Amino acid sequence: MRLPLLASAAVTLLCLAPALHAQEAPSPGGPPPPSDARPQQIEGLDTQTLKVNVNLVNLYFSVRDKNGFITNLHKDDCSIYENKDLQKTKNFTQEKNLPLTIGILLDTSGSQMNVLPMEQQAGAEFLKDVLTPKDEAFLISFDINVDLLADYTNSPRELKRAIEKATINTGAGTGSVTGNGNPRGTLLYDAVSLAAHDKLRQEAGRKVLIMLTDGGDQGSQETLKTATEAAQKANAIIYVILIADRGGFGNFGFSGAGDMDRLARDTGGRVINVGDNGKKLEDAFNQIQDELRTQYLASYTPTNAKADGTFRTINITCQAGQKVQTRKGYYAMADSPDND
């Protein structure tokens, strides 16, 4: 299914499939609601007012030292700062069992020609290992188009079938879908923005985008800045696995590595460079899986309660010698998924 990047409404209709059913299962043993039933509201309770007043900011993060990930921290071991002001931590738990939503973004441009088969194998194996019945994943490929290959599902078998259908598209004889006159491109930032805004923003719980790419973007309407903002507003962590046929790069390496590092770090993730090595690719997925299993969730109510749309920087410090990996901040918006 091709997603026209110039028509955002069409993208939403074609690409967006609500997955809140994975987060809100019906009570066991209860009768099925009628098809036209609406959610009941407790008399006298203004749920919208409650949502705004609570205004919790949720932070998912991992902590490591020279020996690996730390899994025994408590609330008093870490401090949270927003715009350099100390915040009072309300909740602090290790969230390895919290439902997980994963988006796999697969670069299918020409530079991936010789590494796509190993990406398909390692990606399918990762999803089989990491997904539990309460988790969901989707798959998007990007080249001169952005394609939804698999919508929300918790079936590793369906995802494996979808990832095996991915093919390289060099765009020969195809005009630009971005309207900029460039006949070829790799719509990396458009793919990130669409995945974050149209797929993840309304989801609850832990949200992760894993992108396999050489890091190069040509022809996107979105930019590094706007793609990063979309991910931050969705509270999505981005991991970038840098991979490509190194023969196509000579000795110059990955041209987009610096931008990918900023994209990942600003959302609480990181870049893992695997070149064209299959073993390193498997190890990269294992590293990501380990991090997802050792994450903490901390929440606080900001001392600055204004929902003014501004970006608030976040810094978490734990014990001496420990490195914290989390997003760089959030946008203070009333409709943000952080304000729960």
BAKEZA-204684 format. One record per residue (C-alpha): y, z, x; chain; residue in one letter. Coordinates in steps of 0.1 Angstrom, whole numbers, plus 5000, padded with zeros to 4 digits. Example, Ala and Ser with C-alpha at 12.3 -4.5 7.8 and 13.67 -1.06 7.14 Angstrom:
! BAKEZA-204684
{north:4955 up:5078 east:5123 chain:A resn:A} .
{north:4989 up:5071 east:5137 chain:A resn:S} .
END
This chain:
! BAKEZA-204684
{north:5000 up:5000 east:5000 chain:A resn:M} .
{north:5033 up:4989 east:5015 chain:A resn:R} .
{north:5063 up:5012 east:5012 chain:A resn:L} .
{north:5097 up:4993 east:5010 chain:A resn:P} .
{north:5121 up:5014 east:5031 chain:A resn:L} .
{north:5152 up:5001 east:5014 chain:A resn:L} .
{north:5143 up:5014 east:4980 chain:A resn:A} .
{north:5140 up:5052 east:4982 chain:A resn:S} .
{north:5132 up:5055 east:4945 chain:A resn:A} .
{north:5103 up:5031 east:4949 chain:A resn:A} .
{north:5091 up:5050 east:4979 chain:A resn:V} .
{north:5091 up:5082 east:4959 chain:A resn:T} .
{north:5071 up:5066 east:4931 chain:A resn:L} .
{north:5046 up:5050 east:4954 chain:A resn:L} .
{north:5043 up:5076 east:4981 chain:A resn:C} .
{north:5049 up:5109 east:4964 chain:A resn:L} .
{north:5020 up:5127 east:4947 chain:A resn:A} .
{north:5025 up:5164 east:4939 chain:A resn:P} .
{north:5000 up:5186 east:4955 chain:A resn:A} .
{north:5010 up:5220 east:4941 chain:A resn:L} .
{north:4977 up:5222 east:4924 chain:A resn:H} .
{north:4963 up:5231 east:4958 chain:A resn:A} .
{north:4986 up:5261 east:4959 chain:A resn:Q} .
{north:4984 up:5272 east:4923 chain:A resn:E} .
{north:4948 up:5273 east:4910 chain:A resn:A} .
{north:4942 up:5285 east:4874 chain:A resn:P} .
{north:4929 up:5320 east:4869 chain:A resn:S} .
{north:4891 up:5321 east:4870 chain:A resn:P} .
{north:4875 up:5325 east:4836 chain:A resn:G} .
{north:4907 up:5317 east:4817 chain:A resn:G} .
{north:4908 up:5291 east:4790 chain:A resn:P} .
{north:4922 up:5257 east:4799 chain:A resn:P} .
{north:4958 up:5253 east:4788 chain:A resn:P} .
{north:4966 up:5226 east:4762 chain:A resn:P} .
{north:4978 up:5194 east:4777 chain:A resn:S} .
{north:5013 up:5199 east:4764 chain:A resn:D} .
{north:5016 up:5235 east:4772 chain:A resn:A} .
{north:5046 up:5247 east:4792 chain:A resn:R} .
{north:5046 up:5277 east:4816 chain:A resn:P} .
{north:5053 up:5309 east:4797 chain:A resn:Q} .
{north:5083 up:5329 east:4808 chain:A resn:Q} .
{north:5085 up:5367 east:4806 chain:A resn:I} .
{north:5111 up:5377 east:4780 chain:A resn:E} .
{north:5144 up:5387 east:4797 chain:A resn:G} .
{north:5135 up:5375 east:4831 chain:A resn:L} .
{north:5157 up:5348 east:4846 chain:A resn:D} .
{north:5134 up:5333 east:4872 chain:A resn:T} .
{north:5161 up:5311 east:4887 chain:A resn:Q} .
{north:5184 up:5341 east:4893 chain:A resn:T} .
{north:5155 up:5359 east:4909 chain:A resn:L} .
{north:5148 up:5330 east:4932 chain:A resn:K} .
{north:5184 up:5328 east:4945 chain:A resn:V} .
{north:5188 up:5366 east:4949 chain:A resn:N} .
{north:5156 up:5372 east:4969 chain:A resn:V} .
{north:5165 up:5344 east:4994 chain:A resn:N} .
{north:5138 up:5350 east:5019 chain:A resn:L} .
{north:5136 up:5330 east:5051 chain:A resn:V} .
{north:5100 up:5324 east:5062 chain:A resn:N} .
{north:5092 up:5317 east:5098 chain:A resn:L} .
{north:5059 up:5305 east:5111 chain:A resn:Y} .
{north:5055 up:5310 east:5149 chain:A resn:F} .
{north:5030 up:5315 east:5177 chain:A resn:S} .
{north:5033 up:5337 east:5207 chain:A resn:V} .
{north:5016 up:5333 east:5241 chain:A resn:R} .
{north:5017 up:5346 east:5276 chain:A resn:D} .
{north:5001 up:5334 east:5308 chain:A resn:K} .
{north:4967 up:5343 east:5295 chain:A resn:N} .
{north:4969 up:5324 east:5262 chain:A resn:G} .
{north:4979 up:5331 east:5226 chain:A resn:F} .
{north:4987 up:5367 east:5215 chain:A resn:I} .
{north:4969 up:5377 east:5183 chain:A resn:T} .
{north:4976 up:5415 east:5180 chain:A resn:N} .
{north:5013 up:5418 east:5175 chain:A resn:L} .
{north:5030 up:5439 east:5148 chain:A resn:H} .
{north:5064 up:5439 east:5131 chain:A resn:K} .
{north:5080 up:5462 east:5156 chain:A resn:D} .
{north:5069 up:5441 east:5185 chain:A resn:D} .
{north:5093 up:5412 east:5177 chain:A resn:C} .
{north:5130 up:5408 east:5167 chain:A resn:S} .
{north:5146 up:5380 east:5147 chain:A resn:I} .
{north:5181 up:5368 east:5153 chain:A resn:Y} .
{north:5201 up:5345 east:5130 chain:A resn:E} .
{north:5232 up:5331 east:5147 chain:A resn:N} .
{north:5227 up:5359 east:5172 chain:A resn:K} .
{north:5228 up:5386 east:5145 chain:A resn:D} .
{north:5198 up:5409 east:5144 chain:A resn:L} .
{north:5179 up:5406 east:5111 chain:A resn:Q} .
{north:5157 up:5431 east:5093 chain:A resn:K} .
{north:5121 up:5419 east:5093 chain:A resn:T} .
{north:5106 up:5424 east:5058 chain:A resn:K} .
{north:5071 up:5410 east:5062 chain:A resn:N} .
{north:5051 up:5403 east:5093 chain:A resn:F} .
{north:5015 up:5390 east:5091 chain:A resn:T} .
{north:4991 up:5368 east:5110 chain:A resn:Q} .
{north:4986 up:5338 east:5087 chain:A resn:E} .
{north:4956 up:5319 east:5100 chain:A resn:K} .
{north:4941 up:5319 east:5065 chain:A resn:N} .
{north:4972 up:5308 east:5046 chain:A resn:L} .
{north:4968 up:5273 east:5029 chain:A resn:P} .
{north:4978 up:5245 east:5053 chain:A resn:L} .
{north:4993 up:5211 east:5045 chain:A resn:T} .
{north:4989 up:5185 east:5073 chain:A resn:I} .
{north:5004 up:5151 east:5075 chain:A resn:G} .
{north:4990 up:5127 east:5101 chain:A resn:I} .
{north:5014 up:5100 east:5112 chain:A resn:L} .
{north:4997 up:5072 east:5130 chain:A resn:L} .
{north:5016 up:5047 east:5151 chain:A resn:D} .
{north:5000 up:5013 east:5145 chain:A resn:T} .
{north:5024 up:4991 east:5165 chain:A resn:S} .
{north:5012 up:4968 east:5193 chain:A resn:G} .
{north:5014 up:4995 east:5220 chain:A resn:S} .
{north:4985 up:5013 east:5203 chain:A resn:Q} .
{north:4961 up:4983 east:5204 chain:A resn:M} .
{north:4937 up:4997 east:5229 chain:A resn:N} .
{north:4939 up:5034 east:5219 chain:A resn:V} .
{north:4937 up:5032 east:5181 chain:A resn:L} .
{north:4899 up:5035 east:5181 chain:A resn:P} .
{north:4900 up:5068 east:5200 chain:A resn:M} .
{north:4928 up:5080 east:5178 chain:A resn:E} .
{north:4907 up:5073 east:5147 chain:A resn:Q} .
{north:4877 up:5092 east:5160 chain:A resn:Q} .
{north:4896 up:5122 east:5173 chain:A resn:A} .
{north:4918 up:5124 east:5143 chain:A resn:G} .
{north:4889 up:5123 east:5118 chain:A resn:A} .
{north:4871 up:5150 east:5139 chain:A resn:E} .
{north:4901 up:5172 east:5139 chain:A resn:F} .
{north:4906 up:5171 east:5102 chain:A resn:L} .
{north:4869 up:5178 east:5096 chain:A resn:K} .
{north:4872 up:5209 east:5118 chain:A resn:D} .
{north:4905 up:5223 east:5106 chain:A resn:V} .
{north:4906 up:5217 east:5068 chain:A resn:L} .
{north:4892 up:5243 east:5045 chain:A resn:T} .
{north:4888 up:5240 east:5007 chain:A resn:P} .
{north:4923 up:5254 east:5001 chain:A resn:K} .
{north:4940 up:5230 east:5026 chain:A resn:D} .
{north:4952 up:5195 east:5021 chain:A resn:E} .
{north:4961 up:5165 east:5042 chain:A resn:A} .
{north:4976 up:5130 east:5039 chain:A resn:F} .
{north:4977 up:5101 east:5062 chain:A resn:L} .
{north:5006 up:5077 east:5069 chain:A resn:I} .
{north:5007 up:5047 east:5094 chain:A resn:S} .
{north:5039 up:5032 east:5107 chain:A resn:F} .
{north:5048 up:5000 east:5124 chain:A resn:D} .
{north:5072 up:4975 east:5109 chain:A resn:I} .
{north:5062 up:4992 east:5076 chain:A resn:N} .
{north:5054 up:5027 east:5065 chain:A resn:V} .
{north:5021 up:5029 east:5047 chain:A resn:D} .
{north:5005 up:5057 east:5028 chain:A resn:L} .
{north:4968 up:5053 east:5038 chain:A resn:L} .
{north:4956 up:5085 east:5021 chain:A resn:A} .
{north:4974 up:5108 east:4997 chain:A resn:D} .
{north:4968 up:5145 east:4994 chain:A resn:Y} .
{north:4931 up:5154 east:4996 chain:A resn:T} .
{north:4910 up:5182 east:5012 chain:A resn:N} .
{north:4881 up:5158 east:5017 chain:A resn:S} .
{north:4875 up:5150 east:5054 chain:A resn:P} .
{north:4853 up:5122 east:5043 chain:A resn:R} .
{north:4881 up:5105 east:5023 chain:A resn:E} .
{north:4905 up:5110 east:5052 chain:A resn:L} .
{north:4880 up:5095 east:5077 chain:A resn:K} .
{north:4876 up:5064 east:5055 chain:A resn:R} .
{north:4913 up:5061 east:5053 chain:A resn:A} .
{north:4920 up:5065 east:5090 chain:A resn:I} .
{north:4893 up:5040 east:5099 chain:A resn:E} .
{north:4911 up:5014 east:5078 chain:A resn:K} .
{north:4942 up:5016 east:5099 chain:A resn:A} .
{north:4950 up:4984 east:5117 chain:A resn:T} .
{north:4975 up:4973 east:5143 chain:A resn:I} .
{north:5005 up:4954 east:5129 chain:A resn:N} .
{north:5027 up:4937 east:5155 chain:A resn:T} .
{north:5048 up:4921 east:5128 chain:A resn:G} .
{north:5044 up:4885 east:5139 chain:A resn:A} .
{north:5062 up:4862 east:5114 chain:A resn:G} .
{north:5075 up:4891 east:5094 chain:A resn:T} .
{north:5111 up:4899 east:5087 chain:A resn:G} .
{north:5126 up:4933 east:5092 chain:A resn:S} .
{north:5123 up:4957 east:5062 chain:A resn:V} .
{north:5154 up:4975 east:5073 chain:A resn:T} .
{north:5178 up:4947 east:5068 chain:A resn:G} .
{north:5191 up:4948 east:5103 chain:A resn:N} .
{north:5180 up:4913 east:5113 chain:A resn:G} .
{north:5154 up:4926 east:5139 chain:A resn:N} .
{north:5121 up:4908 east:5132 chain:A resn:P} .
{north:5100 up:4935 east:5147 chain:A resn:R} .
{north:5101 up:4973 east:5149 chain:A resn:G} .
{north:5084 up:5006 east:5149 chain:A resn:T} .
{north:5097 up:5027 east:5121 chain:A resn:L} .
{north:5090 up:5061 east:5136 chain:A resn:L} .
{north:5120 up:5081 east:5123 chain:A resn:Y} .
{north:5117 up:5065 east:5089 chain:A resn:D} .
{north:5080 up:5077 east:5088 chain:A resn:A} .
{north:5090 up:5112 east:5098 chain:A resn:V} .
{north:5118 up:5114 east:5072 chain:A resn:S} .
{north:5097 up:5101 east:5044 chain:A resn:L} .
{north:5067 up:5124 east:5052 chain:A resn:A} .
{north:5090 up:5154 east:5054 chain:A resn:A} .
{north:5113 up:5148 east:5024 chain:A resn:H} .
{north:5090 up:5130 east:5000 chain:A resn:D} .
{north:5057 up:5147 east:5008 chain:A resn:K} .
{north:5063 up:5182 east:5023 chain:A resn:L} .
{north:5096 up:5195 east:5011 chain:A resn:R} .
{north:5083 up:5208 east:4978 chain:A resn:Q} .
{north:5051 up:5222 east:4992 chain:A resn:E} .
{north:5045 up:5259 east:4998 chain:A resn:A} .
{north:5029 up:5276 east:5028 chain:A resn:G} .
{north:5023 up:5262 east:5063 chain:A resn:R} .
{north:5033 up:5226 east:5067 chain:A resn:K} .
{north:5025 up:5205 east:5098 chain:A resn:V} .
{north:5031 up:5169 east:5109 chain:A resn:L} .
{north:5010 up:5155 east:5137 chain:A resn:I} .
{north:5022 up:5123 east:5151 chain:A resn:M} .
{north:5003 up:5100 east:5174 chain:A resn:L} .
{north:5027 up:5076 east:5190 chain:A resn:T} .
{north:5042 up:5063 east:5223 chain:A resn:D} .
{north:5075 up:5077 east:5210 chain:A resn:G} .
{north:5094 up:5045 east:5207 chain:A resn:G} .
{north:5114 up:5036 east:5176 chain:A resn:D} .
{north:5129 up:5002 east:5168 chain:A resn:Q} .
{north:5145 up:4994 east:5135 chain:A resn:G} .
{north:5145 up:5027 east:5116 chain:A resn:S} .
{north:5173 up:5035 east:5091 chain:A resn:Q} .
{north:5168 up:5071 east:5100 chain:A resn:E} .
{north:5177 up:5086 east:5134 chain:A resn:T} .
{north:5164 up:5114 east:5156 chain:A resn:L} .
{north:5190 up:5137 east:5141 chain:A resn:K} .
{north:5183 up:5128 east:5104 chain:A resn:T} .
{north:5145 up:5129 east:5109 chain:A resn:A} .
{north:5148 up:5163 east:5126 chain:A resn:T} .
{north:5170 up:5175 east:5097 chain:A resn:E} .
{north:5144 up:5163 east:5071 chain:A resn:A} .
{north:5116 up:5182 east:5089 chain:A resn:A} .
{north:5138 up:5213 east:5092 chain:A resn:Q} .
{north:5147 up:5213 east:5055 chain:A resn:K} .
{north:5110 up:5209 east:5047 chain:A resn:A} .
{north:5101 up:5238 east:5070 chain:A resn:N} .
{north:5076 up:5214 east:5087 chain:A resn:A} .
{north:5064 up:5219 east:5122 chain:A resn:I} .
{north:5060 up:5186 east:5142 chain:A resn:I} .
{north:5035 up:5181 east:5170 chain:A resn:Y} .
{north:5038 up:5148 east:5189 chain:A resn:V} .
{north:5008 up:5135 east:5208 chain:A resn:I} .
{north:5021 up:5109 east:5232 chain:A resn:L} .
{north:4995 up:5082 east:5235 chain:A resn:I} .
{north:4995 up:5045 east:5243 chain:A resn:A} .
{north:4978 up:5019 east:5264 chain:A resn:D} .
{north:4994 up:5028 east:5297 chain:A resn:R} .
{north:4989 up:4993 east:5311 chain:A resn:G} .
{north:5016 up:4982 east:5287 chain:A resn:G} .
{north:5041 up:5006 east:5303 chain:A resn:F} .
{north:5036 up:4999 east:5340 chain:A resn:G} .
{north:5048 up:5029 east:5359 chain:A resn:N} .
{north:5077 up:5037 east:5336 chain:A resn:F} .
{north:5059 up:5062 east:5313 chain:A resn:G} .
{north:5068 up:5067 east:5277 chain:A resn:F} .
{north:5104 up:5057 east:5270 chain:A resn:S} .
{north:5107 up:5080 east:5239 chain:A resn:G} .
{north:5093 up:5111 east:5255 chain:A resn:A} .
{north:5127 up:5130 east:5257 chain:A resn:G} .
{north:5135 up:5123 east:5220 chain:A resn:D} .
{north:5100 up:5133 east:5210 chain:A resn:M} .
{north:5103 up:5166 east:5229 chain:A resn:D} .
{north:5136 up:5174 east:5210 chain:A resn:R} .
{north:5120 up:5165 east:5177 chain:A resn:L} .
{north:5090 up:5187 east:5182 chain:A resn:A} .
{north:5108 up:5217 east:5198 chain:A resn:R} .
{north:5136 up:5218 east:5171 chain:A resn:D} .
{north:5109 up:5221 east:5144 chain:A resn:T} .
{north:5087 up:5247 east:5162 chain:A resn:G} .
{north:5061 up:5223 east:5176 chain:A resn:G} .
{north:5057 up:5206 east:5210 chain:A resn:R} .
{north:5047 up:5174 east:5227 chain:A resn:V} .
{north:5013 up:5169 east:5243 chain:A resn:I} .
{north:5011 up:5139 east:5266 chain:A resn:N} .
{north:4976 up:5124 east:5268 chain:A resn:V} .
{north:4983 up:5089 east:5282 chain:A resn:G} .
{north:4953 up:5068 east:5272 chain:A resn:D} .
{north:4927 up:5095 east:5280 chain:A resn:N} .
{north:4902 up:5102 east:5252 chain:A resn:G} .
{north:4892 up:5136 east:5266 chain:A resn:K} .
{north:4929 up:5147 east:5268 chain:A resn:K} .
{north:4933 up:5135 east:5232 chain:A resn:L} .
{north:4904 up:5157 east:5220 chain:A resn:E} .
{north:4919 up:5186 east:5239 chain:A resn:D} .
{north:4953 up:5180 east:5224 chain:A resn:A} .
{north:4938 up:5183 east:5189 chain:A resn:F} .
{north:4920 up:5215 east:5200 chain:A resn:N} .
{north:4952 up:5230 east:5213 chain:A resn:Q} .
{north:4970 up:5223 east:5180 chain:A resn:I} .
{north:4940 up:5238 east:5160 chain:A resn:Q} .
{north:4942 up:5269 east:5182 chain:A resn:D} .
{north:4979 up:5273 east:5175 chain:A resn:E} .
{north:4974 up:5270 east:5138 chain:A resn:L} .
{north:4948 up:5297 east:5139 chain:A resn:R} .
{north:4970 up:5321 east:5157 chain:A resn:T} .
{north:5003 up:5318 east:5138 chain:A resn:Q} .
{north:5023 up:5346 east:5125 chain:A resn:Y} .
{north:5045 up:5346 east:5094 chain:A resn:L} .
{north:5077 up:5367 east:5094 chain:A resn:A} .
{north:5103 up:5368 east:5066 chain:A resn:S} .
{north:5137 up:5383 east:5062 chain:A resn:Y} .
{north:5167 up:5382 east:5039 chain:A resn:T} .
{north:5197 up:5369 east:5059 chain:A resn:P} .
{north:5227 up:5392 east:5064 chain:A resn:T} .
{north:5247 up:5361 east:5056 chain:A resn:N} .
{north:5237 up:5354 east:5020 chain:A resn:A} .
{north:5258 up:5323 east:5014 chain:A resn:K} .
{north:5239 up:5292 east:5004 chain:A resn:A} .
{north:5266 up:5270 east:5020 chain:A resn:D} .
{north:5243 up:5243 east:5035 chain:A resn:G} .
{north:5252 up:5252 east:5070 chain:A resn:T} .
{north:5226 up:5252 east:5098 chain:A resn:F} .
{north:5216 up:5287 east:5110 chain:A resn:R} .
{north:5201 up:5291 east:5145 chain:A resn:T} .
{north:5170 up:5313 east:5148 chain:A resn:I} .
{north:5157 up:5331 east:5178 chain:A resn:N} .
{north:5126 up:5353 east:5179 chain:A resn:I} .
{north:5119 up:5376 east:5209 chain:A resn:T} .
{north:5087 up:5396 east:5213 chain:A resn:C} .
{north:5075 up:5416 east:5243 chain:A resn:Q} .
{north:5083 up:5409 east:5279 chain:A resn:A} .
{north:5065 up:5379 east:5294 chain:A resn:G} .
{north:5057 up:5364 east:5260 chain:A resn:Q} .
{north:5069 up:5330 east:5249 chain:A resn:K} .
{north:5076 up:5324 east:5212 chain:A resn:V} .
{north:5072 up:5290 east:5196 chain:A resn:Q} .
{north:5091 up:5285 east:5164 chain:A resn:T} .
{north:5117 up:5262 east:5148 chain:A resn:R} .
{north:5153 up:5263 east:5161 chain:A resn:K} .
{north:5168 up:5271 east:5127 chain:A resn:G} .
{north:5172 up:5262 east:5090 chain:A resn:Y} .
{north:5197 up:5249 east:5065 chain:A resn:Y} .
{north:5210 up:5275 east:5041 chain:A resn:A} .
{north:5206 up:5257 east:5008 chain:A resn:M} .
{north:5199 up:5272 east:4974 chain:A resn:A} .
{north:5171 up:5247 east:4968 chain:A resn:D} .
{north:5155 up:5251 east:5002 chain:A resn:S} .
{north:5118 up:5259 east:5004 chain:A resn:P} .
{north:5129 up:5287 east:5027 chain:A resn:D} .
{north:5147 up:5305 east:4999 chain:A resn:N} .
{north:5116 up:5318 east:4981 chain:A resn:D} .
END
